[in-house]
């Protein structure tokens, strides 16, 4: 995928590619695969062209990161699970659409929370 920005839709494949976080585990257990996430991303926003210049975060992605930091609190470590929970809570954008189409979002949320407590 080639885009000049990092949107929420880019987070799902990133979680799955990383493979070991609570986010990756919960998504995989819900049936989301890296190939499916990439295909949904391509179908939604296309392949794009090779990035020219610096990649930027979309305002929505910046908001997801800010929500995750707020949830963790001062001095806390933001993990992929926190980002996925913030993304689910945000509810808007492409990534939540992909999640709703392919998974039981409430189940994914509950599983991420369970894994992060362990």
Backbone as CSV, one residue per row, in Angstrom:
resi,resn,N_x,N_y,N_z,CA_x,CA_y,CA_z,C_x,C_y,C_z
1,UNK,0.834,-1.170,0.000,0.000,0.000,0.000,0.884,1.241,0.000
2,UNK,0.521,2.158,-0.796,1.276,3.395,-0.894,0.351,4.571,-0.653
3,UNK,0.583,5.255,0.422,-0.197,6.447,0.725,0.726,7.465,1.381
4,UNK,0.380,8.722,1.273,1.176,9.783,1.884,0.744,10.073,3.307
5,UNK,-0.145,9.254,3.827,-0.654,9.471,5.177,-0.788,8.129,5.897
6,UNK,-0.928,8.204,7.193,-1.230,7.019,7.996,-2.596,7.265,8.620
7,UNK,-3.570,6.558,8.088,-4.938,6.659,8.588,-5.243,5.495,9.513
8,UNK,-6.393,5.545,10.141,-6.774,4.455,11.050,-6.797,3.124,10.317
9,UNK,-7.130,3.152,9.026,-7.191,1.929,8.232,-5.828,1.239,8.113
10,UNK,-4.759,1.985,8.290,-3.426,1.401,8.224,-3.044,0.701,9.533
11,UNK,-3.754,0.995,10.595,-3.429,0.402,11.893,-3.766,-1.087,11.949
12,UNK,-4.883,-1.486,11.346,-5.276,-2.899,11.411,-4.214,-3.822,10.816
13,UNK,-3.753,-3.573,9.590,-2.683,-4.437,9.076,-1.414,-4.363,9.917
14,UNK,-1.129,-3.191,10.466,0.062,-3.054,11.306,-0.047,-3.926,12.552
15,UNK,-1.197,-3.923,13.192,-1.391,-4.783,14.366,-1.179,-6.245,13.991
16,UNK,-1.800,-6.671,12.900,-1.727,-8.070,12.488,-0.324,-8.461,12.050
17,UNK,0.352,-7.568,11.399,1.713,-7.860,10.953,2.653,-8.013,12.138
18,UNK,2.445,-7.183,13.158,3.267,-7.266,14.370,3.088,-8.635,15.013
19,UNK,1.866,-9.096,15.120,1.570,-10.473,15.451,1.549,-10.945,16.882
20,UNK,2.091,-10.219,17.846,2.159,-10.768,19.198,1.396,-9.962,20.250
21,UNK,0.928,-8.805,19.908,0.258,-7.933,20.874,-1.159,-8.424,21.176
22,UNK,-1.751,-7.828,22.195,-3.150,-8.126,22.516,-4.045,-7.778,21.326
23,UNK,-3.727,-6.697,20.631,-4.513,-6.300,19.461,-4.423,-7.368,18.378
24,UNK,-3.216,-7.817,18.069,-3.023,-8.835,17.031,-3.721,-10.133,17.415
25,UNK,-3.581,-10.538,18.654,-4.186,-11.785,19.113,-5.702,-11.724,19.032
26,UNK,-6.288,-10.651,19.538,-7.750,-10.521,19.533,-8.291,-10.473,18.106
27,UNK,-7.617,-9.747,17.232,-8.067,-9.670,15.840,-7.959,-11.029,15.155
28,UNK,-6.845,-11.717,15.371,-6.664,-13.040,14.763,-7.696,-14.033,15.290
29,UNK,-7.950,-14.004,16.581,-8.941,-14.915,17.160,-10.343,-14.639,16.621
30,UNK,-10.583,-13.399,16.217,-11.885,-13.024,15.659,-11.963,-13.318,14.156
31,UNK,-10.884,-13.848,13.603,-10.897,-14.244,12.197,-10.280,-13.247,11.232
32,UNK,-9.767,-12.148,11.742,-9.135,-11.154,10.880,-7.715,-11.622,10.576
33,UNK,-7.367,-11.633,9.308,-6.015,-11.992,8.899,-5.356,-10.781,8.255
34,UNK,-4.046,-10.836,8.143,-3.320,-9.753,7.498,-3.788,-9.609,6.051
35,UNK,-3.961,-10.724,5.353,-4.423,-10.661,3.962,-5.806,-10.031,3.853
36,UNK,-6.707,-10.384,4.755,-8.055,-9.799,4.733,-8.025,-8.312,5.046
37,UNK,-7.202,-7.929,6.016,-7.093,-6.510,6.368,-6.517,-5.719,5.199
38,UNK,-5.504,-6.253,4.565,-4.907,-5.568,3.412,-5.899,-5.475,2.256
39,UNK,-6.622,-6.562,2.000,-7.612,-6.556,0.912,-8.708,-5.533,1.183
40,UNK,-9.168,-5.457,2.428,-10.202,-4.478,2.783,-9.664,-3.061,2.640
41,UNK,-8.433,-2.858,3.034,-7.799,-1.549,2.898,-7.699,-1.165,1.425
42,UNK,-7.227,-2.096,0.606,-7.098,-1.823,-0.831,-8.454,-1.553,-1.475
43,UNK,-9.462,-2.325,-1.083,-10.795,-2.138,-1.650,-11.391,-0.800,-1.243
44,UNK,-11.034,-0.324,-0.080,-11.602,0.912,0.439,-10.870,2.160,-0.040
45,UNK,-9.550,2.144,0.042,-8.789,3.357,-0.288,-7.841,3.176,-1.471
46,UNK,-7.785,1.989,-2.038,-6.920,1.750,-3.188,-5.470,1.553,-2.789
47,UNK,-4.648,1.311,-3.802,-3.226,1.078,-3.563,-2.447,2.367,-3.362
48,UNK,-2.856,3.419,-4.034,-2.132,4.673,-3.951,-0.876,4.619,-4.792
49,UNK,-0.082,5.653,-4.674,1.194,5.739,-5.386,2.312,5.844,-4.365
50,UNK,3.515,5.578,-4.818,4.664,5.632,-3.916,4.679,6.974,-3.191
51,UNK,4.825,6.951,-1.863,4.816,8.201,-1.103,5.928,9.139,-1.550
52,UNK,5.588,10.391,-1.609,6.604,11.401,-1.902,6.657,12.331,-0.696
53,UNK,7.789,12.378,-0.084,7.917,13.222,1.088,7.579,12.475,2.365
54,UNK,7.323,13.241,3.370,7.077,12.715,4.705,5.658,12.174,4.850
55,UNK,5.535,11.038,5.518,4.215,10.506,5.847,3.633,11.317,6.994
56,UNK,2.336,11.565,6.941,1.672,12.303,8.009,0.570,11.450,8.616
57,UNK,0.270,11.710,9.851,-0.859,11.068,10.517,-2.111,11.870,10.212
58,UNK,-3.200,11.179,9.916,-4.457,11.884,9.714,-4.936,12.416,11.069
59,UNK,-5.794,13.424,11.046,-6.335,13.922,12.316,-7.011,12.818,13.136
60,UNK,-7.712,11.910,12.467,-8.380,10.829,13.195,-7.358,9.910,13.852
61,UNK,-6.269,9.617,13.159,-5.214,8.779,13.738,-4.556,9.496,14.909
62,UNK,-4.340,10.785,14.781,-3.794,11.563,15.896,-4.736,11.483,17.098
63,UNK,-6.037,11.529,16.830,-7.016,11.418,17.910,-6.982,10.052,18.585
64,UNK,-6.795,9.007,17.802,-6.693,7.643,18.354,-5.495,7.567,19.292
65,UNK,-4.379,8.091,18.854,-3.167,8.068,19.678,-3.383,8.875,20.959
66,UNK,-4.002,10.032,20.840,-4.279,10.867,22.023,-5.209,10.144,22.995
67,UNK,-6.236,9.469,22.475,-7.161,8.717,23.348,-6.425,7.595,24.075
68,UNK,-5.543,6.922,23.369,-4.790,5.831,23.990,-3.902,6.366,25.109
69,UNK,-3.237,7.481,24.875,-2.401,8.089,25.922,-3.243,8.507,27.119
70,UNK,-4.405,9.065,26.869,-5.283,9.478,27.958,-5.734,8.265,28.772
71,UNK,-6.058,7.176,28.087,-6.513,5.967,28.780,-5.419,5.360,29.648
72,UNK,-4.189,5.435,29.187,-3.065,4.854,29.928,-2.701,5.707,31.135
73,UNK,-2.777,7.001,30.972,-2.434,7.907,32.063,-0.978,8.315,32.018
74,UNK,-0.629,9.294,32.832,0.734,9.827,32.840,1.770,8.741,33.118
75,UNK,2.791,8.725,32.293,3.883,7.771,32.494,3.585,6.359,32.047
76,UNK,2.368,6.094,31.592,2.027,4.750,31.150,2.566,4.448,29.761
77,UNK,2.650,3.199,29.457,3.141,2.749,28.164,1.954,2.405,27.268
78,UNK,1.838,3.096,26.150,0.769,2.813,25.197,1.173,1.603,24.364
79,UNK,0.298,0.636,24.337,0.538,-0.582,23.564,-0.481,-0.678,22.444
80,UNK,-0.269,-1.630,21.565,-1.175,-1.824,20.431,-2.606,-2.047,20.904
81,UNK,-2.782,-2.739,22.005,-4.119,-2.977,22.538,-4.827,-1.689,22.899
82,UNK,-4.087,-0.755,23.487,-4.678,0.548,23.815,-5.112,1.280,22.550
83,UNK,-4.283,1.191,21.522,-4.623,1.844,20.255,-5.856,1.211,19.625
84,UNK,-5.956,-0.117,19.679,-7.128,-0.784,19.113,-8.386,-0.421,19.896
85,UNK,-8.303,-0.378,21.207,-9.463,0.016,22.009,-9.886,1.452,21.689
86,UNK,-8.920,2.346,21.537,-9.234,3.731,21.182,-9.862,3.796,19.798
87,UNK,-9.368,2.985,18.885,-9.920,2.938,17.536,-11.365,2.453,17.559
88,UNK,-11.625,1.421,18.345,-12.995,0.901,18.470,-13.904,1.962,19.089
89,UNK,-13.424,2.630,20.123,-14.227,3.674,20.781,-14.506,4.844,19.851
90,UNK,-13.554,5.177,19.013,-13.720,6.279,18.056,-14.924,6.001,17.166
91,UNK,-15.046,4.780,16.679,-16.227,4.372,15.935,-16.330,4.861,14.511
92,UNK,-15.704,5.981,14.167,-15.779,6.500,12.816,-14.530,6.156,12.039
93,UNK,-14.584,6.369,10.759,-13.423,6.122,9.923,-13.467,4.757,9.268
94,UNK,-12.435,4.487,8.515,-12.393,3.276,7.697,-12.115,2.026,8.522
95,UNK,-11.191,2.093,9.454,-10.844,0.902,10.236,-12.046,0.326,10.987
96,UNK,-12.830,1.137,11.703,-14.000,0.574,12.368,-15.006,-0.038,11.380
97,UNK,-15.111,0.539,10.174,-15.979,-0.055,9.147,-15.488,-1.446,8.767
98,UNK,-14.171,-1.575,8.579,-13.586,-2.871,8.239,-13.817,-3.858,9.371
99,UNK,-13.613,-3.406,10.598,-13.836,-4.285,11.759,-15.285,-4.745,11.844
100,UNK,-16.211,-3.812,11.691,-17.634,-4.171,11.785,-18.045,-5.144,10.692
101,UNK,-17.435,-5.037,9.525,-17.786,-5.913,8.409,-17.246,-7.326,8.602
102,UNK,-16.110,-7.458,9.295,-15.434,-8.751,9.369,-15.385,-9.397,10.748
103,UNK,-15.740,-8.672,11.794,-15.585,-9.242,13.142,-16.724,-8.801,14.054
104,UNK,-16.791,-9.457,15.183,-17.687,-9.044,16.265,-16.877,-8.064,17.125
105,UNK,-17.113,-6.780,16.920,-16.306,-5.741,17.548,-16.371,-5.821,19.070
106,UNK,-17.524,-6.105,19.618,-17.650,-6.211,21.082,-16.783,-7.352,21.612
107,UNK,-16.737,-8.435,20.872,-15.913,-9.582,21.271,-14.425,-9.227,21.185
108,UNK,-14.039,-8.521,20.134,-12.644,-8.096,19.988,-12.269,-7.201,21.157
109,UNK,-13.136,-6.240,21.472,-12.883,-5.322,22.596,-12.697,-6.092,23.901
110,UNK,-13.608,-6.987,24.180,-13.542,-7.760,25.429,-12.264,-8.595,25.493
111,UNK,-11.877,-9.167,24.372,-10.681,-10.008,24.344,-9.410,-9.166,24.538
112,UNK,-9.361,-7.998,23.914,-8.187,-7.118,24.122,-8.097,-6.742,25.599
113,UNK,-9.204,-6.361,26.191,-9.181,-5.993,27.608,-8.718,-7.164,28.472
114,UNK,-9.200,-8.355,28.162,-8.809,-9.550,28.920,-7.306,-9.811,28.778
115,UNK,-6.795,-9.753,27.572,-5.387,-10.018,27.326,-4.486,-8.974,27.976
116,UNK,-4.946,-7.741,28.024,-4.112,-6.688,28.602,-4.069,-6.752,30.128
117,UNK,-5.038,-7.413,30.736,-5.041,-7.577,32.193,-4.077,-8.670,32.624
118,UNK,-3.840,-9.625,31.730,-2.988,-10.781,32.075,-1.537,-10.417,32.217
